[in-house]
Structures are given as C-alpha cells and as structure tokens.
Amino acid sequence: MGDHRRAIDAAVAAGVSLVAYTSMSHADTATTVLASTHRVTEEYLRERAVPSVMLRNSWYLENYTAQLPLVLRNGAVVGSAGRPARAGSAPRPAPTTPTPPRSC
C-alpha cells in the first residue's frame, strides 16, 4: 500500500485533475487479500479527496496463458470460482467513445 499512497500523494502534489485507478471487481466487499489492497487504495483516494474513477476490471485473458498446458491436457479451464463459467477482458486500445467509469 505504501507505493499506492506515494503515487496518490505525488498525483496530488502535481495537481492532477483526475486519477484513474485500476482496481478489481467488488473491491469494496470482496474478502480476498488482493481485494483488501485495492479497497485500502480506493479509501485513500477518497480520504485525500482526489477526483478519481475506479476501473474495476475482472480478469484479463492473458492471465490464463500460463495455464494453457494444463487446459490442453484436461480440456478445461480450472479455477476457484465455483462455477464453470469464465469471463475475461482482452487488452485493446480504448474505444474512441468510451463508457464513462464510475466516479467516486
């Protein structure tokens, strides 16, 4: 969290007009270790009253790359979600007319 605080403090000192923070889905309610880091960062942005948006991405498809040998061997993507459905986002350039993210 120290790196996140320093980055936010540097943004405030530089007078940025908006911070777009890449968080994670349900960071405010999830109970995972990763979620707690994102939750604390989001809270710090609000405490500092920094104009910001939280980009709560889910999972990027390239995160499955290391699993390809296992997927090919088993014929399935194995995870801990408790359901067989998977969703991911492919990295790509931002659209020319993006949907506005949620402001805090």
Residue pairs with C-beta under 8 A, 6 or more apart in sequence:
1 37
1 40
1 41
1 44
4 37
4 40
4 41
4 44
5 44
8 19
8 41
8 44
8 45
8 48
8 50
9 48
11 19
11 50
12 48
12 50
16 50
17 51
18 51
18 52
18 53
19 45
19 50
19 51
19 52
19 53
20 52
20 53
20 55
20 101
21 41
21 42
21 45
21 52
21 53
21 54
21 55
22 55
22 57
23 38
23 41
23 42
23 54
23 55
23 56
23 57
24 30
24 34
24 35
24 38
24 56
24 57
24 58
25 56
25 57
25 58
26 35
26 56
27 35
27 38
27 39
27 42
27 54
27 56
28 39
28 42
30 39
42 54
42 104
45 52
45 54
45 104
46 52
46 104
51 103
52 103
52 104
53 100
53 101
53 102
53 103
53 104
54 101
54 102
54 104
55 101
56 102
57 89
58 87
58 88
58 89
59 86
59 87
59 88
59 89
60 88
60 89
60 90
60 91
61 88
61 89
61 90
61 91
62 91
63 88
64 71
64 77
64 88
67 77
67 78
70 78
71 77
71 78
76 84
77 86
79 86
